[in-house]
């Protein structure tokens, strides 16, 4: 992942977090988890 | 605002839902995660605005471009959503009819979409009645209008430096003045074409100088930076700025202080910087003539003005606009319009403006194709012709045309005849005086005289 892709991923997680506070949609929560995991894996690789 | 309808086309769930939530406060939101679903929605309703992700799959097919086109056909303003900063793709989206561009990163990090959407809606409302396109910047090109509209929303949303690129005469100064009026119309607009300033005086011109700073500095001089304080500084032909001065100007942009030449006292300054160039700055960077860090500092918002030949639909409206500024009425015949539209306008709008002045000088009010200058009728570049011939000496383009048509010996004969006629008009037919004036031998004089009289007889017969 390049710098730009990481920034987009963080932006997506940030949006997801704002949504999470007002949503109990399980599909959404799973998607947020998936994105956080993706970022975690990326950071661990670095 | 609550009656607005939005279409959000985005395959990523989080982004789509986030946008839908944010937009819900303005009206009803329709969501689509594929091109097919987006087309279905567009077939049933006409949203007030569509937000379109360019890439709706992992395949990098940029299906969003087709949706942008559909929106354009349906007269629905569209906003490109992209995670890519790829200028080429965004440019393509603009060509297909996109009105605006949001980076996905900006959506989350900004205050939300609120301010951007509000500004965008405002700018859309102004789109049709914007006086700029009626009174100053004549264009029928929708993509150029969108590009300028986009520039406008960018300038209104963020105070960044603006770099205007494009060929000479394409309207860069006009755009610079427009940007200045958008930002702060009440403030000073200081403009300078850097090719007009000699290299050794450029720092004094920009930073000013104190008395005694160099030979000839007999008094203090205020520079352009200080004059533009609180307003806008427009530096045209920025490519002409020497590298050493680029470094100094870069420091001013970053630190907002400068010292006049010959002074150590730092002065605070704040201005909006607009630069323009017709040169390829990347080529200059590669050649080591332009600083990369300076380039990135000045290019905040970049807009490229197209050559006039790339927007031929504007040629006749522009010419009519220039002609209408004069009391004299000029009409163009259909064949003249066609010839003008075919011509490549190497000097762009500036050349067209010059032609309008030339046409106004004609005694005729109805201009046909034959009345237009020869080079326009032939669609040849007068500048190149001059360049090509001038490298070989003093030949004018007209002389070169004559050689091409009748040969060099005929041109020499014509020069002899016309020089003889002129000398005769000046001093009368006197062998000694005329030979002296023309710096020729008497033998040569008599030969030319005989040919001259012979030619005259032929004409009279």
Interface residues (C-beta under 8 A of the other chain):
Chain A: X4 X5 X7 X8 X11 X12 X14 X15 X16 X18 X19 X22 X23 X25 X27 X28 X31 X32 X35
Chain B: X12 X13 X14 X15 X17 X18 X21 X83 X84 X85 X104 X105 X107 X108 X109
